[in-house]
Amino acid sequence: MDTTIENIKKIKRRYEKKWLSQKGVVSVGIGILSSGGTGIIVAYTDNLSRLEQQIPRQINDVSIELRKTDEIKAL
């Protein structure tokens, strides 16, 4: 099980563009998951049921968590 930061970054880089192209996804980052471990957090505004089907909960032992957020606007 390789959950090192470097492996997490590698997985994030590989899938970030694909996930950000999904309707409702507003960000993809690395952080502390609700379980307390480190993984990838995909923030979304809507379409949870569709996103749950398209974004896996885990890739190569790296956990992925979907988190509901409000719309993000750049200032």
Secondary structure, 3 states (H helix, E strand, C coil): CCCCHHHHHHHHHHHHHHHHCCCCEEEEEEEECCCCCEEEEEEECCCHHHHHHHCCCEECCEEEEEEECCCCCCC
